[in-house]
Amino acid sequence: MCMQCVTGATVAAGATATGLRAWLNVHRPHWITARRMKALTATMLTLGVLAAGLSASPQ
């Protein structure tokens, strides 16, 4: 896979994770504390990068 495709997949995954975090921050369910939000942010970004790596890997 070309570098441009890998970069596009990574950016898309990061944007999705960031958008979901922003949505959660605006709607702020009662169970989300500051500590949980930090953990959730780290988890979403990590999963987004892993998903981009798996979708971009040659098969």
N, CA, C and O atoms as CSV, one atom per row, in Angstrom:
chain,resi,resn,atom,element,x,y,z
A,1,MET,N,N,0.851,-1.172,0.000
A,1,MET,CA,C,0.000,0.000,0.000
A,1,MET,C,C,0.896,1.233,0.000
A,1,MET,O,O,1.947,1.251,0.640
A,2,CYS,N,N,0.477,2.235,-0.707
A,2,CYS,CA,C,1.300,3.447,-0.812
A,2,CYS,C,C,1.218,4.288,0.470
A,2,CYS,O,O,0.289,4.159,1.267
A,3,MET,N,N,2.199,5.129,0.629
A,3,MET,CA,C,2.276,5.956,1.844
A,3,MET,C,C,1.091,6.922,1.947
A,3,MET,O,O,0.631,7.229,3.047
A,4,GLN,N,N,0.613,7.389,0.825
A,4,GLN,CA,C,-0.526,8.307,0.841
A,4,GLN,C,C,-1.779,7.600,1.369
A,4,GLN,O,O,-2.559,8.197,2.111
A,5,CYS,N,N,-1.971,6.361,0.999
A,5,CYS,CA,C,-3.128,5.606,1.491
A,5,CYS,C,C,-3.017,5.341,2.989
A,5,CYS,O,O,-4.007,5.439,3.714
A,6,VAL,N,N,-1.821,5.008,3.448
A,6,VAL,CA,C,-1.605,4.769,4.875
A,6,VAL,C,C,-1.868,6.046,5.667
A,6,VAL,O,O,-2.522,6.015,6.710
A,7,THR,N,N,-1.358,7.161,5.168
A,7,THR,CA,C,-1.563,8.442,5.840
A,7,THR,C,C,-3.047,8.792,5.883
A,7,THR,O,O,-3.549,9.254,6.907
A,8,GLY,N,N,-3.742,8.576,4.784
A,8,GLY,CA,C,-5.177,8.862,4.742
A,8,GLY,C,C,-5.955,8.028,5.741
A,8,GLY,O,O,-6.859,8.533,6.406
A,9,ALA,N,N,-5.607,6.744,5.852
A,9,ALA,CA,C,-6.295,5.867,6.803
A,9,ALA,C,C,-6.016,6.292,8.245
A,9,ALA,O,O,-6.912,6.259,9.089
A,10,THR,N,N,-4.784,6.688,8.523
A,10,THR,CA,C,-4.419,7.119,9.866
A,10,THR,C,C,-5.126,8.415,10.244
A,10,THR,O,O,-5.618,8.552,11.364
A,11,VAL,N,N,-5.176,9.352,9.324
A,11,VAL,CA,C,-5.852,10.621,9.585
A,11,VAL,C,C,-7.347,10.397,9.800
A,11,VAL,O,O,-7.948,11.012,10.681
A,12,ALA,N,N,-7.943,9.526,9.003
A,12,ALA,CA,C,-9.371,9.238,9.154
A,12,ALA,C,C,-9.657,8.605,10.514
A,12,ALA,O,O,-10.645,8.949,11.164
A,13,ALA,N,N,-8.808,7.692,10.941
A,13,ALA,CA,C,-9.002,7.048,12.247
A,13,ALA,C,C,-8.841,8.063,13.378
A,13,ALA,O,O,-9.616,8.054,14.334
A,14,GLY,N,N,-7.852,8.923,13.273
A,14,GLY,CA,C,-7.644,9.949,14.287
A,14,GLY,C,C,-8.791,10.933,14.341
A,14,GLY,O,O,-9.202,11.358,15.420
A,15,ALA,N,N,-9.312,11.299,13.176
A,15,ALA,CA,C,-10.432,12.244,13.125
A,15,ALA,C,C,-11.693,11.628,13.726
A,15,ALA,O,O,-12.458,12.310,14.407
A,16,THR,N,N,-11.904,10.353,13.477
A,16,THR,CA,C,-13.068,9.676,14.047
A,16,THR,C,C,-12.981,9.630,15.563
A,16,THR,O,O,-13.954,9.922,16.259
A,17,ALA,N,N,-11.813,9.261,16.071
A,17,ALA,CA,C,-11.635,9.198,17.524
A,17,ALA,C,C,-11.776,10.580,18.150
A,17,ALA,O,O,-12.379,10.718,19.214
A,18,THR,N,N,-11.233,11.596,17.507
A,18,THR,CA,C,-11.323,12.951,18.028
A,18,THR,C,C,-12.763,13.461,17.982
A,18,THR,O,O,-13.214,14.129,18.913
A,19,GLY,N,N,-13.478,13.153,16.914
A,19,GLY,CA,C,-14.880,13.552,16.800
A,19,GLY,C,C,-15.751,12.895,17.850
A,19,GLY,O,O,-16.633,13.534,18.423
A,20,LEU,N,N,-15.506,11.624,18.103
A,20,LEU,CA,C,-16.271,10.919,19.133
A,20,LEU,C,C,-15.983,11.507,20.509
A,20,LEU,O,O,-16.891,11.645,21.329
A,21,ARG,N,N,-14.723,11.853,20.765
A,21,ARG,CA,C,-14.361,12.468,22.032
A,21,ARG,C,C,-15.041,13.831,22.185
A,21,ARG,O,O,-15.529,14.162,23.266
A,22,ALA,N,N,-15.073,14.608,21.128
A,22,ALA,CA,C,-15.720,15.919,21.178
A,22,ALA,C,C,-17.217,15.765,21.450
A,22,ALA,O,O,-17.791,16.523,22.232
A,23,TRP,N,N,-17.843,14.789,20.807
A,23,TRP,CA,C,-19.266,14.549,21.028
A,23,TRP,C,C,-19.524,14.168,22.486
A,23,TRP,O,O,-20.457,14.668,23.113
A,24,LEU,N,N,-18.684,13.274,23.016
A,24,LEU,CA,C,-18.838,12.880,24.419
A,24,LEU,C,C,-18.638,14.064,25.354
A,24,LEU,O,O,-19.333,14.182,26.363
A,25,ASN,N,N,-17.705,14.931,25.030
A,25,ASN,CA,C,-17.437,16.092,25.871
A,25,ASN,C,C,-18.625,17.054,25.880
A,25,ASN,O,O,-18.928,17.653,26.912
A,26,VAL,N,N,-19.292,17.204,24.752
A,26,VAL,CA,C,-20.443,18.105,24.672
A,26,VAL,C,C,-21.655,17.505,25.403
A,26,VAL,O,O,-22.340,18.204,26.150
A,27,HIS,N,N,-21.911,16.230,25.185
A,27,HIS,CA,C,-23.096,15.607,25.775
A,27,HIS,C,C,-22.864,15.157,27.217
A,27,HIS,O,O,-23.825,14.989,27.968
A,28,ARG,N,N,-21.641,14.966,27.603
A,28,ARG,CA,C,-21.190,14.672,28.961
A,28,ARG,C,C,-22.176,13.823,29.771
A,28,ARG,O,O,-22.887,14.353,30.625
A,29,PRO,N,N,-22.223,12.515,29.512
A,29,PRO,CA,C,-23.054,11.651,30.361
A,29,PRO,C,C,-22.607,11.740,31.823
A,29,PRO,O,O,-21.451,12.053,32.105
A,30,HIS,N,N,-23.510,11.470,32.727
A,30,HIS,CA,C,-23.220,11.654,34.152
A,30,HIS,C,C,-22.096,10.752,34.660
A,30,HIS,O,O,-21.460,11.080,35.661
A,31,TRP,N,N,-21.837,9.632,33.999
A,31,TRP,CA,C,-20.820,8.688,34.474
A,31,TRP,C,C,-19.407,9.040,34.012
A,31,TRP,O,O,-18.445,8.409,34.450
A,32,ILE,N,N,-19.265,10.034,33.138
A,32,ILE,CA,C,-17.933,10.395,32.652
A,32,ILE,C,C,-17.309,11.448,33.574
A,32,ILE,O,O,-17.755,12.594,33.638
A,33,THR,N,N,-16.284,11.025,34.270
A,33,THR,CA,C,-15.511,11.941,35.100
A,33,THR,C,C,-14.299,12.396,34.292
A,33,THR,O,O,-14.067,11.890,33.194
A,34,ALA,N,N,-13.533,13.334,34.813
A,34,ALA,CA,C,-12.344,13.809,34.101
A,34,ALA,C,C,-11.338,12.670,33.900
A,34,ALA,O,O,-10.719,12.559,32.842
A,35,ARG,N,N,-11.186,11.846,34.902
A,35,ARG,CA,C,-10.253,10.715,34.799
A,35,ARG,C,C,-10.708,9.706,33.751
A,35,ARG,O,O,-9.896,9.212,32.968
A,36,ARG,N,N,-11.994,9.400,33.735
A,36,ARG,CA,C,-12.527,8.463,32.740
A,36,ARG,C,C,-12.429,9.043,31.327
A,36,ARG,O,O,-12.186,8.311,30.368
A,37,MET,N,N,-12.619,10.355,31.203
A,37,MET,CA,C,-12.522,10.995,29.892
A,37,MET,C,C,-11.094,10.885,29.349
A,37,MET,O,O,-10.897,10.634,28.160
A,38,LYS,N,N,-10.103,11.071,30.218
A,38,LYS,CA,C,-8.709,10.918,29.790
A,38,LYS,C,C,-8.428,9.489,29.347
A,38,LYS,O,O,-7.795,9.267,28.314
A,39,ALA,N,N,-8.895,8.530,30.122
A,39,ALA,CA,C,-8.689,7.121,29.772
A,39,ALA,C,C,-9.416,6.771,28.474
A,39,ALA,O,O,-8.877,6.059,27.626
A,40,LEU,N,N,-10.625,7.269,28.326
A,40,LEU,CA,C,-11.401,7.016,27.121
A,40,LEU,C,C,-10.745,7.641,25.895
A,40,LEU,O,O,-10.742,7.039,24.822
A,41,THR,N,N,-10.194,8.831,26.043
A,41,THR,CA,C,-9.505,9.496,24.945
A,41,THR,C,C,-8.292,8.684,24.506
A,41,THR,O,O,-8.095,8.455,23.313
A,42,ALA,N,N,-7.490,8.253,25.455
A,42,ALA,CA,C,-6.304,7.456,25.130
A,42,ALA,C,C,-6.695,6.150,24.456
A,42,ALA,O,O,-6.054,5.721,23.497
A,43,THR,N,N,-7.744,5.523,24.959
A,43,THR,CA,C,-8.209,4.262,24.383
A,43,THR,C,C,-8.715,4.451,22.959
A,43,THR,O,O,-8.385,3.658,22.077
A,44,MET,N,N,-9.510,5.489,22.721
A,44,MET,CA,C,-10.050,5.731,21.382
A,44,MET,C,C,-8.947,6.029,20.376
A,44,MET,O,O,-8.974,5.517,19.257
A,45,LEU,N,N,-7.979,6.851,20.764
A,45,LEU,CA,C,-6.893,7.167,19.843
A,45,LEU,C,C,-6.037,5.937,19.558
A,45,LEU,O,O,-5.611,5.728,18.422
A,46,THR,N,N,-5.784,5.125,20.576
A,46,THR,CA,C,-5.011,3.902,20.379
A,46,THR,C,C,-5.744,2.936,19.456
A,46,THR,O,O,-5.152,2.386,18.528
A,47,LEU,N,N,-7.019,2.734,19.710
A,47,LEU,CA,C,-7.803,1.840,18.851
A,47,LEU,C,C,-7.912,2.379,17.428
A,47,LEU,O,O,-7.913,1.607,16.469
A,48,GLY,N,N,-8.002,3.690,17.289
A,48,GLY,CA,C,-8.052,4.280,15.953
A,48,GLY,C,C,-6.773,4.046,15.167
A,48,GLY,O,O,-6.824,3.728,13.979
A,49,VAL,N,N,-5.640,4.199,15.814
A,49,VAL,CA,C,-4.364,3.952,15.140
A,49,VAL,C,C,-4.205,2.474,14.801
A,49,VAL,O,O,-3.736,2.134,13.715
A,50,LEU,N,N,-4.593,1.593,15.725
A,50,LEU,CA,C,-4.525,0.157,15.439
A,50,LEU,C,C,-5.454,-0.229,14.291
A,50,LEU,O,O,-5.080,-1.027,13.430
A,51,ALA,N,N,-6.651,0.328,14.275
A,51,ALA,CA,C,-7.596,0.033,13.186
A,51,ALA,C,C,-7.052,0.534,11.851
A,51,ALA,O,O,-7.195,-0.136,10.829
A,52,ALA,N,N,-6.436,1.698,11.862
A,52,ALA,CA,C,-5.854,2.220,10.623
A,52,ALA,C,C,-4.706,1.332,10.161
A,52,ALA,O,O,-4.555,1.080,8.965
A,53,GLY,N,N,-3.905,0.862,11.096
A,53,GLY,CA,C,-2.796,-0.021,10.738
A,53,GLY,C,C,-3.277,-1.344,10.178
A,53,GLY,O,O,-2.686,-1.875,9.237
A,54,LEU,N,N,-4.344,-1.880,10.747
A,54,LEU,CA,C,-4.879,-3.155,10.254
A,54,LEU,C,C,-5.539,-2.990,8.898
A,54,LEU,O,O,-5.413,-3.861,8.037
A,55,SER,N,N,-6.243,-1.879,8.696
A,55,SER,CA,C,-6.923,-1.687,7.417
A,55,SER,C,C,-5.933,-1.336,6.315
A,55,SER,O,O,-6.205,-1.581,5.139
A,56,ALA,N,N,-4.792,-0.768,6.678
A,56,ALA,CA,C,-3.805,-0.356,5.687
A,56,ALA,C,C,-2.753,-1.428,5.420
A,56,ALA,O,O,-1.955,-1.290,4.493
A,57,SER,N,N,-2.742,-2.492,6.220
A,57,SER,CA,C,-1.706,-3.514,6.047
A,57,SER,C,C,-1.985,-4.348,4.792
A,57,SER,O,O,-3.138,-4.636,4.471
A,58,PRO,N,N,-0.914,-4.730,4.089
A,58,PRO,CA,C,-1.086,-5.539,2.880
A,58,PRO,C,C,-1.614,-6.932,3.241
A,58,PRO,O,O,-1.293,-7.482,4.295
A,59,GLN,N,N,-2.417,-7.479,2.354
A,59,GLN,CA,C,-3.010,-8.782,2.665
A,59,GLN,C,C,-2.571,-9.832,1.721
A,59,GLN,O,O,-2.981,-10.986,1.846
